[in-house]
Amino acid sequence: MKIIIALLLASLTLCGEIALTIKSDLSIVGQKVIDNDIKDSEYEYALKTFLIAVDEEQAIDVEFDVQSKRVFSDFDGLSPIFLEGYLKHSSLSESKDRLNYYISEPMYMRGVRIVQLAVSLYDYSDRELTLYDNLDLRINIQSPDNYSGGVNSKPLSSDFNSIISSLVDNYDRQSRSNDIGSCILFICGGNSLSHPSVQELIEWRKELGYEVHAAETSQIGSTTAAIKSYIEEAYQNWPNPPEYIVLIGDTGGSYAIPYFSTTWGSSDYDYTLIEGNDLLPEMIVGRISAEGSSDLSNIINKTLVYEKASYIDFTGTDWYESAALNADPSSSGNSTIITNEYVEEILELNGFENVETNYGDGNYSSWMQNQLSDGILYFNYRGYIGTSGFGLGNINNASNGYMNPFATFITCSTGDFNYTSLSEDFIRAGSATNPKGAVAAVGTATSSTHTAPNNIIQMAIYDGIFSKKLKTAGSSLVNAKVTLFDTYIIGASGTVDNFTHWNNLMGDPVLNLWTDTPQPMQVDHSSQINWGSNFFEVVVSDSGGEYIEDAWVTLYRSDWEHSISAYSDELGRALFNFEYSDNDDITITVSKKNFIPYQSAVSVSDSSNGSMVLDDYYLVNADGFLHSGESVDFYIDIESSFLQGDFTASVQSFSDGVDILNESIGFEIYSENTIGPFSIIANNLIDNEEINLSIRIQDDERFWDYSIPFFSSSAYFDIYSVTWGGDLSPNSTEDLYLSITNSGSEDLDNVTLLVSSYNSLISIDNGSQDIENIGVGEVFGLSDPVLISFSSNIISGASFNIDVTVTGDNFIQVLPFNVTVGSVSQNDPLGPDAYGYYIYDNNDFGYDLTPTYDWIEIDPRYGGDGLDLQISDGGNGNNISNSTKHVDLPFSFSFYGEEYNEVSVSSNGWLSFGHTNMESFRNYHVPGAGGPSPMVAAFWDDLKTDNDSGVYVFLDSDYVVVQWSSMRTYDQNSEETFQVILYNSVTPTGDDEIKIQYKEFNNTSVSNYNHPVYSTVGIENHWGDVGLEYTYNNQYPSAAMPLLDQSALFITTRNTNVYDLGDVNQDSVSDVVDIIIVINHILNIQSLSNIGEYLADINQNSTINILDVILLINIILDA
């Protein structure tokens, strides 16, 4: 049995709704319902399925409306749907239609709980069969009343956070960020753990702030089952579970570590599959595949030299700006070139100055050897089995020395490490004193791969490194595997299962990759810690003296169980409070992406040379807590080995709520000293706030630094309840009933509550109210509701922040909450994306930016004045040398804030601003891996030309039209005619505007092997990480109208005016003129436009009649 999987993933939210439209093409074959969109006889049932992230306490409920259906009576013999491991549920619509849906057992990805939802596209009951051809579906994530949000104890690095974010659309990565270092588990074969190079690597990882553990197969067992059991125990029970698994050893030899045997190849992927019966990993794995001691020394030496940029003065910096991309299309076709062109564009966009390419030019093996010798940072190959003659001999004959790239050779038989594979050859080449080859390599462990999944794996590796800014080699490969879930159909011929297992990393998965020339850092700190100091400050800046924020600063000593780390703040500061018991040196390591790591040893003076130890510190008040509005003195007690001398004590505050009134005190030293008073004043503190002070005691020769933390006692407020008087919608005014609770430790007097919003689309009356006192534990509700008005220009479904500011005696706290105004429907625009773009369709009635279909014919065969771009394409990557052409624009066009004077036009239904030679015919998600960036995907699909086809351009000083005329889909030979219009516009953001029109729209590409994803329509920016996807895989978000013939889209960053129901003539007022127009329409005296009909249908029941006239009269009278 198979079920088709169409991915839609939602986040771990308190509650939420996912809305979309599903169009299906169902037919009855014998006693079976067939989804013609699948066209695969192995699929038993016509289902649409989704992945949704939900907590264990949450539930999924499905609501729906049927837009069109077919009913067959007296139908016999249809078997019921049975999905093993799924629970069946049913939902009834208002029209009493029944929808059956099935929820799977949960799947997991490092603590994120995901279920699969399968929705049946038909209902069969009492011999009546109903086929649902068009559904509006709403997937509701429901939470219990006392639900406080999901709790996941699994720490996540920024890399894993980014990967999960790409899989789960609304995943809140900020809520799960942490400042602890990722945990690494080394699994060491044989006696490799005692090898000096392994110890050096482990020490380096600790110095970088990772938590490191190591286990030997001689202790935990040498079978895959024993090793995985140990990994699982660590994942389930360690406070900081492993995020990286580093296997040290080949499958044989001195350090043997076994592999998992998968279909036609070896794999390490199963070591990372812990939670759930699924293919989503909990960890990142890689193998330092060494047969013996010399291999270990060589591979680890290359890793350390690479990460530390140890020989940058010897190698120079050119190789950090260089890459080599090789495509051999002779067997796998032109998509090998297109894949490399995508990588090329990413590299060049990220500033690579020397990207060398060989796209079908032959002489591959010697060309690749020469590129390797010249020095490159990235080495990419797409071709076929045998890698075009390139092999170990070429790697050994290259003289690249310490210029070791990250190699990605995703093609048949490059990575079966049960035998010696090319990916192993790369990392083993050379020696510790004469390195060669690559620092790490990804290869494919089978001779039976397929071109399309190979391409997406390869593109997604580079998408992870450059677009998602992933730091490590291992995380880039995990990103590629996860991208398979978001691109291909899970279960289709085992594509995802196979390709997640076949592709493996040889080398250290924690390898921190360079993406630019490494830059030096300036790091300022004390060179010595005098005995007794417990505070240390590090300040990080670049070579120009500018502070560096978010540098990762680590202090480490070999006797510490764990290193301590912190990110630098906006002033470049990282602050540490620590203890020690001897005078061993402390190693400081500072690291940041594309900066040369800084390391220095800080000595700890021997106590025999003099000590000054902080014994105590205290506030002179009743309870030892700081209170808002309080002026208070504090003292410190010092034990000193000095019996005389003049010293100064200086205090500094790192907290905004505390001011120091006297910053320094001079004193004469004794063996025991009470120093003070230091006077401080506290303002606007909230309860249990940590107040960080530092004290420096110094004489003319040395100094001691101490951390002095105090805590506050004050009020602290939470929003207890938010209740609205009615449903929120654009052009509405509603009462807000608000209550707050004081969960702090003190009462607050003379309280003022101010409800406010900075958004001009929201106005607030009665937003300020005074309260005499709110006691501890008291829940206080506003005596009068706050009146909040929402502008008619709000786009339905938009979210806004509202602030509740609580002020009192020496107290201020801001409590924000979010409100969503209206709900999104097909009559609303899609967006905005993170930049601010919206996509309006011609069904978005009620907005003045709603486009109308108004075809501009430029095909000369039909009387147009367009220029034939002479584009030709045989489809499926054949005969594509003329499939992309370049057009100089008559005006500068701004897109996502970038200016362009040229546009690249592809036969495959997309255009890209700037110059690209890509021919991308396989379509993917936007934004995401695959295809050029930036992109306007008008109808991105595998299209071909014939004698009746053509791509034309018309240039005007105010607009440009690009028209695809009578194109054919390669898959179904369906005719497509559409055009993109680029407008020279004036918008507040400075960006220009785009219209897409569809004269003939046939979204039929469903049976391409491994890639049945119809067309892609949408936009993405030049980084490929921000955009709007209007449709992919024939699925539409809730705001998107399914496209048909004579449809239109308008893409803009402009704000829109929203028309009010009843304003039929759109003159911004509803009056008697509108009544006359509606009556004339009812009497067939006057016809309304589409938008006029929408505005005249007051009760929105799709019928205009006398009831709408009565409602309109009431609107006018109420006004």
Summary of the structure (lengths in Angstrom):
residues: 1119
radius of gyration: 33.0
end to end distance: 61.4
largest distance: 107.0
contacts: 3950
relative contact order: 0.07
helix: 18%
strand: 38%
